[in-house]
């Protein structure tokens, strides 16, 4: 696969997306959005937010199982629906009539370019189907399909390089970019640099580069339930430290704890320090997960986005291995790759001559 939109990412893309068309300002509403719920949601407030920057666009109360928005836009937007504090779907706000059914993951739109975007999604789905059917052994065929997938995404992005559709495709690809690759892409598509999400992504990549392998650790301090802890309480203390940035709701994080437990059992008696840092999570949920999954290592609770901003972490689990002086020797590894890095580091650590004071 190339650095373009990963073919596997299609399975995680919202089916509530639709393409949009530019609209001219007018005094009368030029869009209507109907969102279907059930009578159980009656009386709840539904917010429509700008997906890019989080700004509130409009709000409506669910009545008889329906919430309705009417308004006027001068350019298309991707929006996020939030019902009573919970996400309720995403779609492109466009001129025309739009119907959204979050429970059925369904959207209908009278937008002019909607049919083109549907055809684009259908072609992507067909390529994904062919990719899966080809089998892991047919590497040549999979490479061909991947190339077709990337070319299709590139073509759609170029055709929509001045609107939110192109930006959305760009962002799906950009999360796989390095800082240099992102800057190169933004030179080709300068309008995308105005996006708040692109700006945040670039800042994250800068922070990630500053905390990459070979760089010194950056400290942070968290206070929870009257207890104050800093990363420097554990890192740079003369031993290797494995730090797992995780959350209770994160399935891959929980699965990776099995690997970390194996490393803990193997190396904790030999000097390896393991530390969990709970991010983007509610403290009570973190504590339940620690007990449920029997995580025996030290934890920093309720860190939220403080460490993820510092280390440029855009996805979890993020696991970083620090050497005895606090230098980063491994980052973003999981499973066998993580075990290999820890094995190598601990082998060197345990074989090093011990200094004897006179």
C-alpha positions as CSV (number, residue, x, y, z in Angstrom):
1,X,0.0,0.0,0.0
2,X,1.1,3.6,-0.6
3,X,0.8,6.5,1.8
4,X,-2.5,7.4,0.1
5,X,-5.8,6.4,1.7
6,X,-5.4,2.9,3.0
7,X,-7.8,0.5,1.5
8,X,-8.6,-0.9,4.9
9,X,-9.7,2.5,6.1
10,X,-12.9,2.2,4.0
11,X,-14.4,-0.1,6.6
12,X,-14.1,2.7,9.2
13,X,-15.4,5.5,7.0
14,X,-18.9,6.8,7.9
15,X,-21.6,5.7,5.6
16,X,-23.4,8.9,6.5
17,X,-21.3,10.9,4.0
18,X,-22.6,12.6,0.9
19,X,-21.1,15.0,-1.5
20,X,-22.0,18.7,-1.7
21,X,-22.3,21.6,-4.1
22,X,-21.4,25.2,-3.7
23,X,-24.4,27.4,-3.0
24,X,-25.1,31.1,-3.4
25,X,-26.1,33.2,-0.5
26,X,-29.8,34.0,-0.4
27,X,-32.3,35.3,2.1
28,X,-34.4,32.1,2.1
29,X,-33.2,28.8,3.5
30,X,-31.4,26.8,0.9
31,X,-31.1,23.6,2.9
32,X,-33.4,21.4,5.0
33,X,-32.1,18.6,7.1
34,X,-34.5,16.0,8.7
35,X,-33.0,13.6,11.3
36,X,-35.0,10.6,12.3
37,X,-34.9,9.2,15.8
38,X,-37.6,7.5,17.9
39,X,-40.1,8.9,20.3
40,X,-37.8,7.8,23.1
41,X,-35.5,10.8,22.1
42,X,-38.3,13.3,22.2
43,X,-37.4,16.4,24.1
44,X,-33.6,15.9,23.7
45,X,-31.5,18.7,22.1
46,X,-29.7,17.8,18.8
47,X,-26.8,20.0,17.9
48,X,-25.3,20.4,14.4
49,X,-21.6,21.3,14.7
50,X,-19.0,22.2,12.1
51,X,-16.9,19.0,11.9
52,X,-13.7,20.9,11.1
53,X,-13.6,23.3,14.0
54,X,-16.4,22.3,16.4
55,X,-18.4,25.5,16.1
56,X,-22.1,25.2,16.6
57,X,-24.1,25.7,13.5
58,X,-27.7,25.1,14.8
59,X,-29.7,23.2,17.3
60,X,-33.1,21.6,17.3
61,X,-35.3,19.7,19.8
62,X,-36.4,16.1,18.8
63,X,-40.2,16.2,18.5
64,X,-42.2,13.1,17.5
65,X,-39.0,11.3,16.7
66,X,-37.7,13.9,14.3
67,X,-35.4,16.9,14.5
68,X,-35.4,19.5,11.6
69,X,-32.8,22.1,10.6
70,X,-33.5,24.8,8.1
71,X,-30.9,27.3,7.1
72,X,-28.7,29.0,4.5
73,X,-25.1,28.2,3.6
74,X,-22.7,29.9,1.2
75,X,-20.3,26.9,1.0
76,X,-20.6,23.2,1.8
77,X,-19.6,21.9,5.2
78,X,-19.0,18.6,6.9
79,X,-21.1,18.5,10.0
80,X,-21.3,16.4,13.2
81,X,-24.6,15.7,14.9
82,X,-24.5,15.5,18.7
83,X,-27.6,14.3,20.6
84,X,-27.6,14.8,24.4
85,X,-23.8,14.7,24.5
86,X,-23.4,11.7,22.2
87,X,-22.4,11.6,18.6
88,X,-25.2,10.9,16.2
89,X,-23.6,10.9,12.8
90,X,-21.7,12.9,10.2
91,X,-22.7,14.2,6.8
92,X,-21.9,16.9,4.3
93,X,-24.3,19.8,4.6
94,X,-25.3,21.0,1.2
95,X,-28.0,22.9,-0.7
96,X,-31.2,20.9,-1.0
97,X,-33.1,18.4,1.2
98,X,-31.2,15.9,3.3
99,X,-32.6,13.1,5.4
100,X,-30.4,11.3,8.0
101,X,-31.3,8.2,9.9
102,X,-28.5,7.6,12.4
103,X,-29.8,4.2,13.6
104,X,-30.0,2.8,10.1
105,X,-26.7,4.6,9.1
106,X,-28.5,6.0,6.1
107,X,-28.5,9.4,4.3
108,X,-30.5,10.7,1.3
109,X,-29.8,14.0,-0.4
110,X,-31.1,16.0,-3.4
111,X,-27.6,17.6,-3.7
112,X,-26.4,18.0,-7.3
113,X,-23.2,16.1,-6.8
114,X,-24.6,13.4,-4.5
115,X,-24.9,10.8,-7.3
116,X,-21.2,11.3,-8.3
117,X,-20.1,10.8,-4.7
118,X,-22.3,7.7,-4.4
119,X,-20.6,6.3,-7.6
120,X,-17.2,7.1,-6.0
121,X,-18.1,5.1,-2.9
122,X,-19.5,2.2,-4.9
123,X,-16.3,2.0,-6.8
124,X,-14.2,2.0,-3.6
125,X,-16.4,-0.7,-2.1
126,X,-16.0,-2.8,-5.2
127,X,-12.2,-2.5,-5.0
128,X,-12.3,-3.4,-1.3
129,X,-14.3,-6.5,-2.2
130,X,-11.8,-7.5,-4.9
131,X,-8.9,-6.9,-2.6
132,X,-10.4,-9.2,0.1
133,X,-11.3,-11.8,-2.4
134,X,-7.8,-11.9,-3.9
135,X,-6.3,-13.6,-0.9
136,X,-3.1,-12.8,1.0
137,X,-0.9,-14.9,-1.3
138,X,-1.7,-13.0,-4.4
139,X,0.5,-10.0,-3.6
140,X,0.7,-8.8,-7.3
141,X,-3.1,-8.6,-7.6
142,X,-3.4,-6.8,-4.3
143,X,-0.8,-4.3,-5.3
144,X,-2.8,-3.6,-8.5
145,X,-6.0,-3.1,-6.6
146,X,-4.3,-0.9,-4.1
147,X,-3.0,1.2,-7.0
148,X,-6.4,1.5,-8.5
149,X,-7.8,2.5,-5.1
150,X,-5.2,5.2,-4.6
151,X,-5.7,6.5,-8.1
152,X,-9.4,6.8,-7.7
153,X,-9.0,8.7,-4.4
154,X,-6.5,11.0,-6.0
155,X,-8.7,11.7,-8.9
156,X,-11.8,12.5,-6.7
157,X,-9.7,14.7,-4.5
158,X,-8.3,16.7,-7.4
159,X,-11.8,17.1,-8.8
160,X,-12.9,18.6,-5.5
161,X,-9.7,20.3,-4.4
162,X,-11.6,23.6,-3.6
163,X,-14.3,22.1,-1.4
164,X,-14.9,20.0,1.7
165,X,-15.2,16.8,-0.2
166,X,-11.6,17.0,-1.4
167,X,-10.6,18.1,2.1
168,X,-12.3,15.0,3.6
169,X,-10.5,12.7,1.3
170,X,-7.2,14.5,1.9
171,X,-7.6,14.1,5.7
172,X,-8.2,10.4,5.3
173,X,-4.9,10.1,3.6
174,X,-3.0,12.7,5.6
175,X,-3.3,10.7,8.9
176,X,-0.8,8.3,7.3
177,X,1.6,11.0,6.3
178,X,4.9,12.0,7.9
179,X,5.5,15.7,8.5
180,X,7.5,16.0,5.3
181,X,4.8,14.2,3.3
182,X,2.1,16.4,4.7
183,X,4.0,19.6,3.9
184,X,4.6,18.3,0.4
185,X,0.9,17.5,-0.1
186,X,-0.1,20.9,1.3
187,X,2.1,22.6,-1.3
188,X,0.0,20.9,-3.9
189,X,-3.3,21.7,-2.2
190,X,-2.7,25.0,-0.3
191,X,-6.4,25.6,0.4
192,X,-6.5,22.5,2.7
193,X,-4.0,24.2,5.0
194,X,-6.8,26.5,6.1
195,X,-8.6,23.6,7.7
196,X,-8.5,23.5,11.5
197,X,-8.1,19.8,11.5
198,X,-5.2,19.9,9.0
199,X,-3.6,22.6,11.2
200,X,-4.0,20.4,14.3
201,X,-2.7,17.4,12.4
202,X,0.4,19.3,11.4
203,X,1.0,20.5,14.9
204,X,0.7,16.9,16.1
205,X,3.3,15.7,13.5
206,X,5.7,18.5,14.6
207,X,5.3,17.3,18.3
208,X,5.7,13.7,17.2
209,X,8.9,14.5,15.4
210,X,10.2,16.3,18.5
211,X,9.5,13.1,20.5
212,X,10.7,10.5,18.0
213,X,13.3,7.8,18.5
214,X,16.6,9.4,19.7
215,X,14.9,12.4,21.3
216,X,14.8,13.2,25.0
217,X,11.6,12.7,26.9
218,X,9.3,15.7,27.6
219,X,7.8,15.9,31.1
220,X,4.2,16.5,32.1
221,X,2.4,16.6,35.4
222,X,-1.1,15.3,36.2
223,X,-3.0,15.7,39.5
224,X,-5.9,13.3,40.2
225,X,-7.8,12.6,43.4
226,X,-5.2,14.7,45.4
227,X,-2.2,12.8,44.0
228,X,0.3,14.6,41.7
229,X,2.4,12.5,39.3
230,X,5.0,13.5,36.7
231,X,6.4,11.4,33.9
232,X,9.9,12.3,35.3
233,X,8.9,10.3,38.5
234,X,9.4,7.2,36.4
235,X,11.5,8.1,33.3
236,X,15.2,8.8,33.3
237,X,15.8,7.1,36.7
238,X,18.5,4.7,35.6
239,X,16.3,1.9,34.1
240,X,14.2,1.3,31.0
241,X,10.6,2.5,31.2
242,X,7.8,1.3,29.0
243,X,4.9,3.9,28.9
244,X,1.5,2.9,27.5
245,X,-0.8,5.7,26.6
246,X,-4.3,4.1,26.6
247,X,-8.0,4.4,27.4
248,X,-10.6,2.0,28.7
249,X,-12.9,2.3,25.7
250,X,-10.1,1.5,23.2
251,X,-10.3,-2.1,22.1
252,X,-6.8,-2.2,20.6
253,X,-5.4,-0.8,23.9
254,X,-7.0,-3.5,25.9
255,X,-5.8,-6.2,23.5
256,X,-2.3,-4.9,23.7
257,X,-2.3,-5.2,27.5
258,X,-1.8,-8.9,27.0
259,X,1.5,-8.3,25.3
260,X,2.5,-5.7,28.0
261,X,1.6,-8.3,30.7
262,X,4.0,-10.7,29.2
263,X,6.8,-8.1,29.2
264,X,5.9,-7.2,32.7
265,X,6.2,-10.8,33.9
266,X,9.4,-11.3,32.0
267,X,11.3,-8.1,32.8
268,X,9.7,-6.3,35.8
269,X,11.8,-8.4,38.2
270,X,14.9,-7.5,36.1
271,X,14.4,-3.8,36.3
272,X,11.9,-2.8,33.6
273,X,9.5,-0.1,34.8
274,X,6.0,-0.2,33.1
275,X,3.7,2.8,33.4
276,X,0.2,3.3,32.1
277,X,-1.0,6.8,31.2
278,X,-4.8,7.0,30.8
279,X,-5.8,9.6,28.2
280,X,-9.1,10.7,26.7
281,X,-11.0,8.8,29.3
282,X,-13.3,9.2,32.3
283,X,-11.3,8.3,35.5
284,X,-14.0,6.0,36.8
285,X,-13.9,4.0,33.6
286,X,-10.1,3.8,33.7
287,X,-10.2,2.5,37.3
288,X,-12.8,-0.1,36.4
289,X,-10.7,-1.3,33.4
290,X,-7.6,-1.5,35.5
291,X,-9.4,-3.8,38.0
292,X,-11.3,-5.8,35.3
293,X,-8.2,-6.5,33.3
294,X,-5.9,-6.8,36.3
295,X,-3.2,-4.4,35.2
296,X,-0.5,-4.6,37.9
297,X,1.8,-1.7,36.8
298,X,1.7,2.0,37.9
299,X,-0.9,4.3,36.4
300,X,-1.3,8.0,35.8
301,X,-5.0,8.7,35.8
302,X,-7.1,11.3,34.0
303,X,-4.2,12.7,31.9
304,X,-6.7,13.5,29.1
305,X,-5.0,15.4,26.2
306,X,-2.1,16.8,28.1
307,X,0.5,14.1,27.2
308,X,-1.0,13.4,23.8
309,X,-0.6,17.1,22.8
310,X,3.0,17.1,24.0
311,X,3.9,13.8,22.2
312,X,1.8,14.4,19.1
313,X,-0.3,11.3,19.7
314,X,-3.2,11.0,17.3
315,X,-4.1,7.4,18.0
316,X,-3.9,4.9,20.9
317,X,-2.4,2.7,22.1
318,X,0.8,4.6,21.7
319,X,3.6,2.8,23.5
320,X,7.0,4.5,24.1
321,X,10.2,2.9,25.5
322,X,12.6,5.2,27.3
323,X,16.2,4.2,28.1
324,X,17.8,4.8,31.6
325,X,18.7,8.4,30.7
326,X,15.2,9.2,29.4
327,X,15.9,9.0,25.7
328,X,13.3,7.5,23.4
329,X,14.5,4.2,21.9
330,X,11.1,2.8,20.6
331,X,7.8,4.4,19.7
332,X,4.5,3.3,18.2
333,X,5.3,-0.4,18.1
334,X,2.9,-3.2,19.0
335,X,2.8,-6.9,19.3
336,X,5.9,-8.8,18.0
337,X,7.6,-5.5,17.0
338,X,7.2,-4.1,20.5
339,X,8.4,-7.3,22.1
340,X,11.5,-7.4,19.8
341,X,12.4,-3.8,20.8
342,X,12.0,-4.5,24.5
343,X,14.0,-7.8,24.2
344,X,16.8,-6.0,22.5
345,X,16.9,-3.1,25.0
346,X,16.7,-5.3,28.0
347,X,19.4,-7.7,26.7
348,X,21.8,-4.8,26.4
349,X,20.8,-3.4,29.8
350,X,21.3,-6.7,31.5
351,X,24.6,-7.5,29.8
352,X,26.1,-4.1,30.6
353,X,28.8,-4.2,33.3
354,X,27.7,-3.1,36.7
355,X,29.6,-0.2,38.2
356,X,31.2,-0.9,41.5
357,X,31.8,2.1,43.8
358,X,35.1,2.1,45.7
